[in-house]
Amino acid sequence: MKVSRRSALIAVPALAGLAACSKVSEEESAFPDSDITLIIQADPGGGSDLSSRALAKELETSLGVSVVPENKPGASGAIAMEYVGEQKPDGYTIGFCPVEIAMLNTTQSADVLPENFTFIGQIMNAPGVISVAAGSEFETLADLLEAAKAAPLTVGNSGAGSIWEAATLGINTEAGTQFTPVAYDGGATAVSAAASGEADAAVSGAGEALAQGEAVRVLGVMHDEALPDFPDTPTFQDAIGADIQFGGWGGIYTAAELPDDIRGTLESAVKEAVESDSYQEFQKNAGNLVVYRDAEEFSTFVEDEFTEFQELLG
């Protein structure tokens, strides 16, 4: 088609107008342009809840929108995880991803599979500890384990099928104890039960025991070395010669098939949040370790953990 010079001159402003409209449209649809909901799978006050809220505060700075925490406890986190997996993959509903996301399909036949989700990044790890009430008759880890060999003792944990139930059963296997796991909705609740004497002991993340202050006595650490907050508390290896290590790692995830550009935005925001001084200080004070994996590394890590827990618990 032949275009006259006059026609061409008229067409240029029209095309420029279309380009401007396109630019405005892209800006208007830029992610995020409204509040983001952060689903937490446990009760308020526990390690997952506190880590999630600390991260949410930093994400707001990075993303420029409100990140609103919402607790959906129950079924060791399966309710929250299935909910997140069912949401529209637009980045506006994300969740705190606990280690149980790699376990619940095996332990509870829950519809919680790695392929149901998009993993954004790992943000922390909570080494496991076993604690008793401050006034408990058990003064040392050896005292507690010897008593549990002679007769069953109740041990609170963060829920049936949770990492801390698995840790309790692991102690039974390695140490020959008769601990009876008792499920609560979250590690904080489990440690409170031990502090009050409702349970003989509790297995939880270090931070959840630390939060109880002098109400509990931490007897043993499920890590490869002593923890900064409990420097005089022995590892299981040091106390009884058994290499018992369990940790409650956590990260951020959302529904499967999240567009790459939105995943990239969230991934960058999570990395920035984890590297912030205030978040690092929070985790240190909470008794947790700051461990970051990017989206690709975290996805591979979760898939590997899923396979390992299938072999361990299946």
WORA-V93756 format. One line per field, one symbol per residue. ss: DSSP state (h for helix, s for strand, l for the rest). phi: phi as a letter, one per 40 degrees, with the letter a starting at -180 (. if undefined). psi: psi as a letter, one per 40 degrees, with the letter a starting at -180 (. if undefined). Layout:
ss = ???
phi = ???
psi = ???
This chain:
ss = llllhhhhhhhhhhhhhhhhhhhhhhhhlllllllsssssllllllhhhhhhhhhhhhhhhhhlllssssslllhhhhhhhhhhhhllllllsssssshhhhlhhhhllllllhhhssssssssslssssssslllllllhhhhhhhhhhllssssslllllhhhhhhhhhhhhhlllssssslllhhhhhhhhhhllllssssshhhhhllhhhsssssssllllsllsllllshhhhhllllllsllssssssllllhhhhhhhhhhhhhhhhlhhhhhhhhhhllslllslhhhhhhhhhhhhhhhhhhhl
phi = .cbcdccccccdccccccccccccccccccccbacbcbcbcbcchccccccccccdcccccccgbcbbcbcbchffhccccccdcccccbgcbbacbcdcccbccccbfccbbdccbbccicbaabdcbbbbcdcccccbccdcccccccacbcbcachcgccccdcccccdccbgcbcbcbcbchccccccccccgcbcaabacdccccccfccbbcbabcacaccdcbcccccccccbgbcbbaabcaabaaccgcddccccccccccdccccccccccdccccgbbcbbbcdcccdccccccdcccdccbc
psi = hhhiddddddddddddddddddddddddeihieiihhhhheiiieidddddddddddddddddeihhhihhgiiffeddddddddeihgeeehiihhidededddddefiggideeihhdiieihhiiihiiideiehdidddddddeddiiihhiieiheiddddddddddddefifhhhhhigidddddddddeedidiihaiddddddebeeihhdihgieiiidegdehiiddddefhghhiigiiahiaiifhidddddddddddddddeidddddddddeeihhhhhadddddddddddddddddde.
